[in-house]
Amino acid sequence: MKKKILVTARSFGKEPKNFKYFTDRGYEIAENPYYGKILTEDELCEVLRDVDGCLIGLEEMTEKVYQAASHMVRRRCGHSHVVHA
């Protein structure tokens, strides 16, 4: 079974070529049911439960979100939307 990655960063768009790095390495890109908007805390928690990794856009990474994604290894880069857990 392929591992799934969720992408919320709208800058990636939906073009398959933008995900080639991941798909070439055997990952499946998970469908983002909220594509085109910044996800709320609850929406982000919902979609992170069923994926193995994520590329987050402008969503706020709260403690609740980190708990929902606790099955993932954390690697962070970015800016003010990171809540250090």
C-alpha positions in Angstrom: 0.0 0.0 0.0 1.4 3.4 -1.0 1.9 6.1 1.6 -0.3 9.1 1.2 0.7 12.8 1.4 -1.8 15.6 1.8 -0.9 19.0 0.2 -2.8 22.0 1.4 -0.4 24.6 -0.1 -2.4 26.2 -2.8 0.8 27.2 -4.6 1.1 23.5 -5.7 -2.1 23.7 -7.6 -3.6 20.4 -8.8 -1.2 19.8 -11.7 0.3 16.2 -11.6 3.7 17.6 -12.6 3.9 19.5 -9.3 3.7 16.3 -7.4 6.2 14.3 -9.5 8.9 14.4 -6.8 6.6 12.4 -4.5 4.9 10.2 -7.0 8.3 9.1 -8.4 9.2 8.0 -5.0 6.0 5.9 -4.6 3.8 8.3 -2.7 0.1 8.8 -3.4 -1.2 12.4 -3.2 -4.3 12.4 -1.0 -7.3 14.2 -2.2 -7.8 17.5 -0.3 -11.6 17.9 0.0 -11.1 21.5 1.0 -8.8 22.5 -1.9 -8.7 26.2 -2.7 -9.2 27.5 0.9 -7.2 27.8 4.1 -8.4 24.9 6.3 -9.8 25.5 9.7 -8.3 23.7 12.7 -11.0 21.1 12.7 -10.8 20.5 8.9 -7.1 20.1 9.1 -7.4 17.6 12.0 -9.9 15.6 10.0 -7.8 15.2 6.8 -4.5 14.6 8.6 -5.8 11.5 10.3 -5.7 9.4 7.2 -2.4 10.4 5.6 1.3 9.6 6.2 2.7 13.0 5.5 1.7 16.5 4.6 2.8 19.8 3.0 1.0 22.5 4.8 0.3 25.9 3.3 -1.0 28.8 5.4 -3.0 26.7 7.9 -2.2 27.3 11.6 -0.4 24.3 13.2 -2.0 24.3 16.6 -1.4 21.8 19.4 -4.7 20.1 18.4 -3.5 19.7 14.8 -0.2 18.2 16.0 -2.2 15.7 18.1 -4.3 14.7 15.1 -1.0 14.2 13.2 0.8 12.5 16.0 1.4 9.4 13.9 3.7 11.4 11.6 7.4 12.3 12.2 7.7 16.1 12.5 10.0 18.0 10.2 9.3 21.7 10.2 10.3 24.7 8.2 8.3 27.8 7.7 7.2 30.8 9.6 4.8 32.1 12.2 2.1 29.4 11.7 4.2 26.8 13.6 3.2 26.1 17.2 6.3 24.4 18.8 5.2 21.3 20.5 
